[in-house]
Amino acid sequence: MKKKRAIMTTTSTANPGGAEPANAAGSWWRDPGKRWIGVVLILLLGNVGMVGMLMIAAGPADARRVIPDYYQRAATYDREIAQRGTNRQMGLSTRIVATASTWTLGVRGRNGAVTDARVGVAIRHRSRPELDRAIVLTPASGGYETALALPVGLYDVEVTIETAAGKFIDTQEVEIKP
């Protein structure tokens, strides 16, 4: 035989009927619809806070963080790849030694030093465009040389060498130290 359980109901004198009032503390969290909206709002506010914090941490942009001629370099990338193939076929290599007053460029081929070429150099300072120069180097002992006074800094140097075999173009980064 089954036992019957007695069901007990209690009613509070402060809240007749046992129903919870609508404005009770925490009642929005018990309602699944409101809880879902609350979670979404908390996540959105957290995201806004993190983005704001990262913006402050990144600080202001300045010339040192900007890559010069970024879009121009991207547009000419295919030509640079083709030029590297030409450079390999010509077998030339360059080495730049720069001080605050003298720039020396050593040009070597498969058979040693090259001294019978027309050599041009385009020098671009990374953050001060007023220091940009385009010069033609003259042959000197063991390479090409020019007297050029430039301040301390980081430079992008494009070397163009024209020989009977073709045109060699090389880009290097040169730092002039104090």
Legacy VTK file of the C-alpha trace (Angstrom):
# vtk DataFile Version 3.0
C-alpha trace
ASCII
DATASET POLYDATA
POINTS 178 float
0.000 0.000 0.000
1.179 3.382 -0.915
1.592 6.063 1.638
0.032 9.367 0.871
2.152 12.379 1.445
0.705 15.387 2.965
1.301 18.588 1.042
1.909 21.494 3.279
1.442 25.022 2.139
2.482 27.991 4.106
1.525 31.542 3.633
3.338 34.490 4.949
1.417 37.197 6.683
3.627 39.814 5.045
3.055 38.358 1.599
-0.322 36.693 1.357
-0.525 34.047 -1.373
3.237 33.226 -1.251
4.030 35.133 -4.442
7.272 37.096 -4.544
6.873 40.800 -5.176
7.992 42.020 -8.632
10.453 44.530 -7.244
12.295 42.161 -4.905
16.084 42.481 -4.931
17.634 40.107 -7.482
14.367 39.259 -9.167
15.712 40.365 -12.578
18.404 37.693 -12.299
15.798 34.971 -11.698
13.912 35.840 -14.875
15.644 33.985 -17.777
14.800 36.674 -20.362
16.191 39.492 -18.235
19.196 37.426 -17.190
20.154 36.823 -20.860
19.942 40.540 -21.641
21.971 41.319 -18.506
24.746 38.916 -19.557
24.901 40.456 -23.048
25.087 43.969 -21.595
27.861 42.964 -19.166
29.877 41.438 -22.030
29.416 44.524 -24.218
30.451 46.885 -21.440
33.478 44.700 -20.702
34.470 44.824 -24.365
34.136 48.621 -24.497
36.259 48.886 -21.353
39.008 46.645 -22.784
39.104 48.536 -26.103
39.386 51.827 -24.238
42.188 50.463 -22.087
44.086 49.201 -25.167
43.676 52.570 -26.896
45.190 54.323 -23.916
48.012 51.759 -23.676
48.844 52.130 -27.407
49.484 55.843 -26.991
49.649 58.444 -29.733
50.992 57.632 -33.201
54.225 59.314 -34.190
56.632 59.255 -37.123
58.682 56.371 -35.716
55.711 54.013 -35.971
54.789 54.904 -39.548
56.488 52.910 -42.316
57.545 55.398 -45.006
56.082 54.829 -48.474
54.139 51.790 -47.245
51.547 51.812 -50.036
54.123 52.680 -52.699
56.247 49.713 -51.615
53.242 47.405 -51.722
52.351 48.581 -55.231
55.877 47.918 -56.534
56.402 44.572 -54.785
56.091 42.525 -58.010
58.721 44.696 -59.701
61.029 44.224 -56.711
60.715 40.438 -56.955
61.579 40.577 -60.678
64.519 42.886 -59.911
65.874 40.419 -57.338
65.949 37.767 -60.071
67.895 40.149 -62.322
70.263 40.942 -59.463
70.974 37.232 -58.935
71.714 36.773 -62.645
74.134 39.721 -62.641
75.955 38.309 -59.610
76.657 41.675 -57.985
76.668 42.426 -54.289
76.987 45.699 -52.406
78.264 46.737 -49.009
77.762 50.217 -47.582
80.003 51.697 -44.899
78.657 55.024 -43.700
79.967 57.521 -41.194
78.699 60.997 -40.411
80.932 62.488 -43.146
81.729 59.741 -45.707
79.757 57.071 -47.518
81.695 54.203 -49.134
80.008 51.624 -51.328
81.799 48.411 -52.184
80.534 46.669 -55.325
81.636 43.101 -55.990
80.896 40.849 -58.903
81.627 37.202 -59.562
85.154 38.134 -60.683
85.986 40.612 -57.898
85.521 44.353 -57.429
83.518 46.265 -60.040
84.859 49.733 -60.915
83.485 50.339 -64.423
79.826 51.005 -63.578
77.624 54.037 -63.154
76.468 54.059 -59.527
73.625 56.128 -58.123
72.342 56.166 -54.565
69.001 57.403 -53.230
69.184 58.063 -49.484
65.953 58.470 -47.481
65.899 59.260 -43.779
63.228 57.280 -41.923
61.568 60.187 -40.151
63.048 63.382 -41.641
62.253 63.708 -45.363
64.201 66.976 -45.631
67.395 64.876 -45.360
66.632 62.781 -48.475
69.387 62.823 -51.115
70.015 61.366 -54.572
73.690 61.269 -55.553
76.036 59.686 -58.092
79.091 58.036 -56.584
82.556 58.336 -58.100
85.017 55.430 -58.341
87.609 55.297 -55.559
90.098 52.718 -54.382
88.197 49.494 -53.804
84.723 50.898 -54.464
82.726 54.063 -54.864
82.829 56.954 -52.445
81.332 60.340 -51.712
81.784 62.977 -49.049
78.347 63.472 -47.610
77.573 64.930 -44.199
74.357 63.492 -42.774
73.187 63.464 -39.165
72.865 60.402 -37.005
69.825 58.299 -37.847
68.333 55.383 -39.732
68.286 55.576 -43.535
66.795 53.520 -46.373
69.343 53.430 -49.175
68.557 52.352 -52.738
71.665 51.571 -54.789
71.367 51.569 -58.596
74.289 50.141 -60.567
74.257 50.299 -64.361
76.711 48.077 -66.213
76.885 46.644 -69.718
75.135 43.514 -68.359
72.099 45.409 -67.053
70.701 47.388 -64.163
71.225 46.241 -60.559
69.007 47.741 -57.843
69.515 46.936 -54.168
67.815 48.379 -51.086
69.569 48.441 -47.728
69.018 49.878 -44.281
71.934 51.969 -43.012
72.310 53.394 -39.525
74.698 56.254 -38.872
75.796 56.106 -35.259
77.360 58.927 -33.226
LINES 1 179
178 0 1 2 3 4 5 6 7 8 9 10 11 12 13 14 15 16 17 18 19 20 21 22 23 24 25 26 27 28 29 30 31 32 33 34 35 36 37 38 39 40 41 42 43 44 45 46 47 48 49 50 51 52 53 54 55 56 57 58 59 60 61 62 63 64 65 66 67 68 69 70 71 72 73 74 75 76 77 78 79 80 81 82 83 84 85 86 87 88 89 90 91 92 93 94 95 96 97 98 99 100 101 102 103 104 105 106 107 108 109 110 111 112 113 114 115 116 117 118 119 120 121 122 123 124 125 126 127 128 129 130 131 132 133 134 135 136 137 138 139 140 141 142 143 144 145 146 147 148 149 150 151 152 153 154 155 156 157 158 159 160 161 162 163 164 165 166 167 168 169 170 171 172 173 174 175 176 177
